[in-house]
Amino acid sequence: MVTYELTVILRNKETESLIEKTKEILTKHGTQVISDNSLGIKKLAYQIDGETQGYYLFMNVQIPPESVKKIISEFRLNSDILRYLFVKINKAATA
């Protein structure tokens, strides 16, 4: 399992159901959510698919490396997910 910071920007409509759908996609592929911070509705820097605001969801997750591509392909198929970003967290080296 590899630890990632995951940021997802959702459409600003029916946010509770969209959050649940996003988490279902993650759990379907063996993801373990470590922490979940919803930043709420924020104004976007530029329009994305006609949206000027988006719901920001920030999570620390542990994902099997082979599942990341599968999750990304499902995120691409979901039109309610405007943007997403996976950032791999490297463990600090110990002396």
C-alpha positions as CSV (number, residue, x, y, z in Angstrom):
1,M,0.0,0.0,0.0
2,V,1.3,3.4,-1.0
3,T,0.1,6.6,0.8
4,Y,-1.2,9.4,-1.4
5,E,-2.8,12.9,-0.9
6,L,-5.9,13.0,-3.0
7,T,-7.6,16.2,-4.0
8,V,-10.9,16.0,-5.8
9,I,-13.0,18.9,-7.1
10,L,-16.7,18.0,-7.5
11,R,-19.5,19.8,-9.2
12,N,-21.4,22.1,-6.8
13,K,-24.7,20.1,-6.9
14,E,-25.9,17.3,-4.7
15,T,-22.5,17.3,-3.0
16,E,-23.4,14.6,-0.4
17,S,-24.3,12.0,-3.0
18,L,-21.2,13.0,-5.1
19,I,-19.0,12.5,-2.1
20,E,-20.5,9.1,-1.4
21,K,-20.0,8.1,-5.1
22,T,-16.4,9.2,-5.0
23,K,-15.7,7.2,-1.8
24,E,-17.5,4.1,-3.3
25,I,-15.1,4.3,-6.3
26,L,-12.2,4.4,-3.9
27,T,-13.3,1.5,-1.6
28,K,-14.2,-0.6,-4.6
29,H,-10.5,-0.6,-5.5
30,G,-9.2,-1.4,-2.0
31,T,-8.5,2.1,-0.8
32,Q,-8.1,2.8,2.9
33,V,-9.0,6.4,3.9
34,I,-6.6,7.7,6.6
35,S,-8.1,11.2,6.9
36,D,-10.8,13.1,5.2
37,N,-11.0,16.9,5.0
38,S,-13.7,18.6,3.1
39,L,-12.7,22.1,2.3
40,G,-16.2,23.0,1.1
41,I,-17.3,25.1,-1.8
42,K,-14.6,27.3,-3.3
43,K,-14.5,29.6,-6.2
44,L,-12.5,28.2,-9.1
45,A,-9.6,30.2,-10.7
46,Y,-11.2,29.6,-14.1
47,Q,-14.4,27.9,-15.4
48,I,-14.3,24.2,-15.7
49,D,-17.2,22.7,-17.8
50,G,-19.2,25.9,-17.2
51,E,-18.8,25.7,-13.4
52,T,-17.4,28.7,-11.5
53,Q,-17.5,27.0,-8.1
54,G,-16.5,23.5,-7.0
55,Y,-16.6,21.4,-3.8
56,Y,-13.1,20.5,-2.7
57,L,-12.5,17.2,-1.1
58,F,-9.0,16.5,0.4
59,M,-8.0,13.0,1.6
60,N,-5.0,11.1,2.8
61,V,-5.4,7.5,1.4
62,Q,-3.5,4.3,1.1
63,I,-4.0,2.6,-2.3
64,P,-2.5,-0.5,-3.8
65,P,-0.2,0.8,-6.6
66,E,-2.0,-1.2,-9.3
67,S,-5.3,0.3,-8.4
68,V,-4.4,4.0,-9.1
69,K,-4.9,3.7,-12.9
70,K,-8.2,2.0,-12.4
71,I,-9.4,4.8,-10.1
72,I,-8.2,7.4,-12.5
73,S,-10.1,5.8,-15.4
74,E,-13.3,5.7,-13.3
75,F,-12.8,9.4,-12.3
76,R,-12.5,10.3,-16.0
77,L,-15.8,8.6,-16.8
78,N,-17.7,10.5,-14.1
79,S,-18.7,14.0,-15.4
80,D,-19.4,15.3,-11.9
81,I,-15.7,15.0,-11.0
82,L,-14.2,18.2,-12.4
83,R,-10.5,17.6,-11.4
84,Y,-8.5,15.2,-9.3
85,L,-4.8,15.0,-8.2
86,F,-2.9,12.1,-6.7
87,V,0.3,13.1,-4.9
88,K,2.5,10.2,-3.6
89,I,3.8,10.8,-0.1
90,N,7.4,9.5,0.4
91,K,8.3,8.3,3.8
92,A,11.1,10.3,5.5
93,A,14.5,8.7,5.5
94,T,15.7,7.9,9.0
95,A,19.4,8.1,10.0
